[in-house]
Amino acid sequence: MKEIPVWADRLLRRTLPPGDEGDTIRGDLVEELDAKGSAWFWRQTLSLAVRYGWRRNRRSEAHTMRLDNLWQDVRYAVRGYARTPAFTLVVITTLALGIGASTAIFSLVNGILLRPLPFADADRLVFADEVTPQGNHISVSWPNFLDWRERQRGFASLAASRHELVIVTGGDRPERLIGRRVTANFFQTLGVAPVIGRSFTDADDRPDAAPVAIVSDQFWKNGLGGSSDVVGKVLVLSGVAHTIVGVLPPGFQYSQPYSVFIAMGPASGDKYLRDRGNHEGYFALGRLKPGVTLDAARQNLRAIAADLQREYPNTNSGISATAELLLSRTVTNVRSTLYVLLGAVGFLLLIACANVANLLIARGSTSWRSARRSEAGGAAFRRSCSSRARWSRSPAARSASDWPRRCCAC
């Protein structure tokens, strides 16, 4: 078998189309090389190079022509809109209002409804509370919560917390803060750990424990000066001295931007809190065990609530339990409003597009009528020129042109 000419082979590989088509053509030429010789191979190579190179050039030219046409269309559109600034301003303003409103509302919906909560495995976080016989949701009785936590089988951890307003004293002036009283495993359930200091421990939940608190990053920086020795300092909250044991990570937020989180401590020994019939505003937060579904955990809590009804009929008669994903609970009050707003701005964008389309149609109709008038004027001018040309060739025109000469001759 003759050796394939190196440069001819390179030229073939460069010009033939990639894939099976090019491989087939090259293979046929190589098979005929022994019988027909290198000169024939070179002639076929050059012929194929011209043919496929011309096709590629045509494709390149077509692509260039498309880009040129696009650029010409863009320039024509810019010139057209520049000649009518008022029309252009109305179109841009209409589209800007529609697109801007839609973008703003969608960003809000995405941030609240669609984006997951900023916690590890947020789809396993569950909000739980109690339900009255009338179907009303109420907070969990503290003794009932303790029984839930002891008997439940569906949660890796189950915590409780409630919203509290506290007054900070000891500074230049009193300041009211938004706080939350939590059980020791609250941050463990969320999967969050302080960046400075420690989290709460089970010892902090005992009635005889010293009052301790964990502050947010924002309050640490703005209210406490961001000092590195903040751990161990005393913070007087509503007249009670609390020792700061930790600072939360920047950006941490649970349902709203709380400034301080307070351990149960002495509050867990309050006699009113320990009354099973009192519902003091505590709600449960749980993290599902791997493989446990929300329905299974909900049924487990309802079974415990049914047992408590039989054990404590005076306080728990008709009191059941329910659970839902934390994300669903967080957006319950605003979900309908946000969806209505999203639909409204979508309709607003549709109206804006329809108005712009009507403006473009009206502008096109005006341009068409102007073009027709110009065409009609051009046709009348051409008819006038044609009539004058015919008259100039008529005998009357020649006689009129000879009249000055005849007068001079007289």
N, C-alpha and C positions, 0 to 999 in steps of 0.2 A: 504494500500500500504506500502510495506516494505521500510525502510529508506535506501537510497543508501550509500554503504560504502564510507566514506569520502576519504580515501587514494586511493581506486580504482578509484573513480571519478576524483581525481586530476591526477592520472596516465593517465586516458583516455584523459582528456583535454590536457595533455602535449604531448601525442604521436599521437593522431588522427589528420588528415589533417584539416586545417581550412576551414570554409565555410560549404556549405550544406552537403557535403559528410560526414564530421565528425559529424555534428549534427544528421544526419539520423542514422548513426551507433549507436551513444550513445542513441538516442531515442528508437531504437529497443531493445537494451539491457535493458533499464529501464522498458520497457513494459513487458519483460519476467522475470523480477526480482521476482515478486510475485509468479509466478508459479514454478520457478526453483531454487530459493534460492540464498543466498549470495555466497556460495561456487562456484556455477556455474558462477555467475557474476564475481568472482575473476579469475576463469580459463579463461573466455573469455577476460577479461581485459588483463591478462598476455599474452595471445596468440596474441591479437591485438597489444600490446606494442612491442612484439618481431617482428611481421611482419612489422609494420610501422616504428619502430625504425631502422630495417635493411634497409628498403628502404631509409630512410633519411641518414643512414651511407653510402649507396652506392652512393647517390647523392653527399654527401660530399667528398667521395673518388674520384669520377669522377671529381669534381671541383678541388681537389688538384692535380690530375693527369694532368689536363689541365694547371694549373699553373706551374707544374714541367716541362711539355713539352715546355711551352712558355719560361721558364727560360733557359732550355737546348738549345732551338733555338737561344736565344739571345747570350748565351755564345759561341755557335758554330759560329755565325756570327761575333762576336768580334774577336775570334781567327783567323777566315779566313781573315778578313780585316787587322788584325795586321801582318799577314804573308806577305801581299803585300802592304806595306806603300805607294808606288808610286801610285798604282791604287786607294787606299783609298783617297789619297790627291787630285787626279784628280776628283773623284766623289764628294767629299765634296766641293771642290772649285766651281765646275760647279753648283751644287745645291745652294750653298750660293750666287753666283752671281745672279742666276735667282730669287730666293726667296727674296733676299735683294732689288733688283731693283723693283720687283713687290710690295713689302711692302711699299717702299718709295713713289712710285708714287700713290699707292692707298691711303696712308695717306694724300698726297697732295690733291687728288681728293675729299676725304671725308671731309677734312677741308674746302675746297673752294666751292665745288658744292653740296655736300650732307648735310652737317651740316647747320642748320638754323642760321640766323644772331643772334648775341648776344643781341637782344632787345626783350622787352615784346611784344607778339603777332606779331612777325616779318612777319607773312604771311599776315598781313593787311597793311604793309608799302608799299607805291606806289611811284614810280619815274615818274615825268611828265615833258614833254617839248613840244616845238612847232615843226611843220613840214612844210617845204616849199612845193610849188606846185610840185617840182621835187622829193619829197619824202625824202629830207634830213632833219635830226634832227638838230635843232638849239636851242640855249638857249631861255629862256622866256623873252620877253620884260617886264620891271618892271611895266609899267601901265597895261599891259595885265594880269600880275600876280595879281595885286590888284583887277582887275575885276573878275578874276577867284575866288579869295578868298571870294569876296563879294557875288557872284552869285551861287557858287557851292552848291550842295545838297548831295553829296555822301561822303564827308570826315568829320570826326570829327574835324580835324585841317589840315591846309594846310600851309606849310612853304616854304621859299626860301633860297638858299645859293649859294655861289660861292667860288671857290678856289682862294687863294691869297698868294703871297710870300711877306713877310714883313722882314724888317731889324730892329733888336733890337739894340738900342744904349743906352749908359749910363753906360755900364760896362767897363771891361778891354779892350775889343775890340768888334767891331760890329759883330753881328751874324745873319745869315739869317735863318728864320724859315718858316715852312709850316703852313699857317693859313687858316681859312675859315670865311668869313663874312656871318652872318646868321640873319634871322629875330628872333624876340623875342620868338616865339612859336616853334622854331626849336627843342629844347631839350624836350619840352612837347610832340611834335609829335613823337619823338623817344621813349619817356617813360623813360628818363634819368634825374636825378637830381644831382646837385653838392653835394659832400660830405662835402665841406667847403664853406661857404658863400651862395650866392643865385644864382638863374638862372636869365636870362634876363626877363624884363617886357615890356609891351607895350610902356611904357614911353621911353624905350631905343631905340625905332624905330623912334622916332620923329626927324625931322631935327635939332631941337634946343637942343637935348639931349647931355649930356656930353659923350664923348667916353669912353666906358667900354669894358672889355674883361674878358673871362673865360679861364683859362689855363688848360692844361692836367696834369695828375698826374706825368708823367715822366718829363715834363719840370719844374714843381714845385719843384721836388726833385733834378734834375740835374742842372737846370738853375737858380733856385731861392733859393737853399739851403734847401728846405723843411721846411721853417720857418712857425710856426703856426699863425703868424700875417701877413700872405701874403695878406689877404683881406684888401683893402684900399691902397695898395702900387701902385705906378705909374710905368707903363711899356711903354717906348717910342718905338712905332712901326712906322717905316718909317717916323720919324720926328714928329709924333703926339703922345701926352701923353694920355695914356689910363689907367683908374683906374681898377685894378683887383677886381672883385666882387665875384669870385668863383673858385673852383678847382674841376675838374671832377673825377669820380671814377677811381681807378686803372684798367688798361686794356681796358678802353673805346677807341673805334676806329670806325670812320665813313669813310668807303671806303679806308682810309689810315691813318697813325698815325699823325694827326694834333697836333701841339704844342699849338696853341692858336686859340680861336674862338672870333670873333669881332662882336659886335652888329652893326646894320645898322646905327643908330645914324645920324650924319651929312651927311653921304653918301646918305641917302634917299632923301636929298634935292638937289642933284646934277642935274643941268639942262640937262646934256646929258643922265643921267639915266632916267629922266622923259620924254624923247622923245620916243614916242611909236614906232617909227621906229628903235630904237637902241636896240640891243640884247647884253647886257653887261656880259654875262656869267653866269647868274643866272638860276638855275634849281629848279623845285618845288619838294617838298617831302610832301606826304600826308598820313594820317592814315584813312583807310576806317571806316565808321560807322558800327556798328554791323548789320549784315544782308545784307549789300550792297556788291554786287559782283564787281569784277574788271571791267567787261564789262559794267556794269551800270555806274560806275564812269567815265569810258573812254567816253562813249556816252554823259554823262553830260558835260564833258569838251569840247567835239567836238561841242555840241550844243551852248555852250557859245562862242567858237571860231567863229562859223558861225554868231552869232549875232554881234560879234565885226567886222567881215568882212563887214557887212552891215553898221555898225555905223561909221567905220573908213576905208573906201575903199582905201585911199591913202597909208596907212601904213600896213594894215592887209589883203589886197587882196590876196587870195589863201593861207593864213596862217591858218593851222589847229592845232589841239592838239592831243596828244596821251599819253598813260600811260601804265606802266608795273610794275610788282612787283619789289621791290628794289633788291631782291636777284638775279633775272634774269638780271637786269641791271648791277649789280656789277660784274657778271662773264661773261658778254657778250663777252668781248675781249679775254678771256682765255678759254672759254668752249671748243671750237673746239680743241685747242692745247692740253688741258689736256686729252680729250677723245682719241686723236691720241696717246699721250704718254702712256695712259693706255692700249690701244690696242697693242702698240709696245712692252711694257714690258710683257704683257700677252703672246704674240708670242715668246718673248725671253725665258720666263719660259717654254713654250711648247718645244722649241728647246733644252733647257737644259735637260728637262726630257727625250726627245728622245735620246740625246747623252748618258745620263747615262744608259738608257735601252740598247743601242747598246754596251756600254762597258760591261754591265753585261752579255749580250748574248755572246760576244766574250770571256769573261772570263769563262763562263760556257762551251763553246765549247772546250776551251783549257783543262779545267779540265776533260771533257768527253773523249778527246783523250788520256790524260795521264792515265785515269782510264782504257781505252781499252788496252793501251800498257802494263800497269801493269798486267791486266788480261791475255793478250796474253803471257807475260813473265812467269806468274805463270802456265799457261797451258803447256808451253814448258818444264818448270822445272818438272811438274808432269809427263809429258810423258817421260822425261829422266829418272826420278826415276823409273818409271814403267818398262822401257826397261832394266835398270840395274838389277832390281829385277828378271825379267824373265831370263836374261842371267846368273845370279848367280845360278839359279835353273837348268840350262841346263847341259847336259853331258860334253860339252866342258869345262864349268867352273869347274866342279868337277875334270876333268882330269888335268886341269891346276893347280888346288890346290894340286893334288897328286904328281906333278912332282918333287918338292924338296924332298919329302920323298923317291921317287924311286931312286933319284940320290944318296942320303945318303946311301941307302941300297946297292947300287953297291960299 
